Amino acid sequence: MIDSIEKKNTIVIFTAKLARSLLKDGFTIVDIKPDRTDKDSKRSVFVFRNENHIEDKIKEYNNK
């Protein structure tokens, strides 16, 4: 997810279910935007602050 040496300040989440789980775990959402990867859809993406080992929580969620 994060390949570069320089860490990003935010992480984009594409599913509402994962976003809800991260919110319940106390992570900070900074924005909600339209999903630009699907022009015809009304889906949204959720932008979270990259904090408190959020990547580990995402990996844990994906392994369920």
C-alpha positions as a Markdown table, in Angstrom:
| # | Residue | x | y | z |
|---|---|---|---|---|
| 1 | Met | 0.0 | 0.0 | 0.0 |
| 2 | Ile | 2.7 | 2.4 | 0.9 |
| 3 | Asp | 5.7 | 1.8 | -1.3 |
| 4 | Ser | 7.7 | 5.0 | -1.1 |
| 5 | Ile | 10.2 | 6.0 | 1.6 |
| 6 | Glu | 8.1 | 9.2 | 2.2 |
| 7 | Lys | 4.8 | 8.3 | 3.9 |
| 8 | Lys | 1.6 | 9.8 | 2.7 |
| 9 | Asn | -0.5 | 11.9 | 5.0 |
| 10 | Thr | -3.8 | 10.3 | 3.9 |
| 11 | Ile | -5.1 | 6.9 | 2.8 |
| 12 | Val | -8.1 | 6.5 | 0.5 |
| 13 | Ile | -10.6 | 3.8 | 1.4 |
| 14 | Phe | -12.9 | 2.5 | -1.3 |
| 15 | Thr | -15.5 | 0.6 | 0.7 |
| 16 | Ala | -18.0 | 2.0 | 3.2 |
| 17 | Lys | -17.8 | -1.2 | 5.3 |
| 18 | Leu | -14.0 | -0.7 | 5.9 |
| 19 | Ala | -14.5 | 3.0 | 6.4 |
| 20 | Arg | -17.1 | 2.4 | 9.1 |
| 21 | Ser | -14.8 | -0.1 | 10.8 |
| 22 | Leu | -12.0 | 2.3 | 10.9 |
| 23 | Leu | -14.2 | 5.1 | 12.3 |
| 24 | Lys | -15.4 | 2.7 | 15.0 |
| 25 | Asp | -11.7 | 2.0 | 15.9 |
| 26 | Gly | -11.1 | 5.8 | 16.3 |
| 27 | Phe | -9.3 | 6.7 | 13.1 |
| 28 | Thr | -9.9 | 10.2 | 11.7 |
| 29 | Ile | -11.7 | 10.7 | 8.4 |
| 30 | Val | -10.7 | 13.9 | 6.7 |
| 31 | Asp | -12.8 | 13.9 | 3.6 |
| 32 | Ile | -15.4 | 12.1 | 1.5 |
| 33 | Lys | -15.1 | 12.4 | -2.3 |
| 34 | Pro | -16.8 | 11.0 | -5.4 |
| 35 | Asp | -15.1 | 7.9 | -6.7 |
| 36 | Arg | -13.3 | 9.1 | -9.8 |
| 37 | Thr | -12.5 | 5.6 | -11.0 |
| 38 | Asp | -16.1 | 4.9 | -11.8 |
| 39 | Lys | -17.6 | 8.0 | -13.6 |
| 40 | Asp | -21.1 | 6.5 | -13.9 |
| 41 | Ser | -21.4 | 5.5 | -10.3 |
| 42 | Lys | -22.5 | 7.6 | -7.4 |
| 43 | Arg | -20.0 | 5.8 | -5.1 |
| 44 | Ser | -17.8 | 7.7 | -2.7 |
| 45 | Val | -14.3 | 7.2 | -1.4 |
| 46 | Phe | -13.3 | 7.9 | 2.2 |
| 47 | Val | -10.0 | 9.8 | 3.0 |
| 48 | Phe | -8.5 | 9.0 | 6.3 |
| 49 | Arg | -5.5 | 10.5 | 8.1 |
| 50 | Asn | -2.5 | 8.2 | 8.0 |
| 51 | Glu | -2.1 | 7.7 | 11.8 |
| 52 | Asn | -1.8 | 5.2 | 14.6 |
| 53 | His | -0.7 | 2.3 | 12.3 |
| 54 | Ile | -3.9 | 2.5 | 10.2 |
| 55 | Glu | -2.2 | 0.3 | 7.6 |
| 56 | Asp | -2.0 | -2.6 | 10.1 |
| 57 | Lys | -5.7 | -2.2 | 10.9 |
| 58 | Ile | -6.5 | -2.3 | 7.2 |
| 59 | Lys | -4.4 | -5.5 | 6.7 |
| 60 | Glu | -6.1 | -7.1 | 9.8 |
| 61 | Tyr | -9.5 | -6.2 | 8.3 |
| 62 | Asn | -8.7 | -7.6 | 4.9 |
| 63 | Asn | -7.4 | -10.9 | 6.5 |
| 64 | Lys | -10.8 | -11.6 | 8.1 |
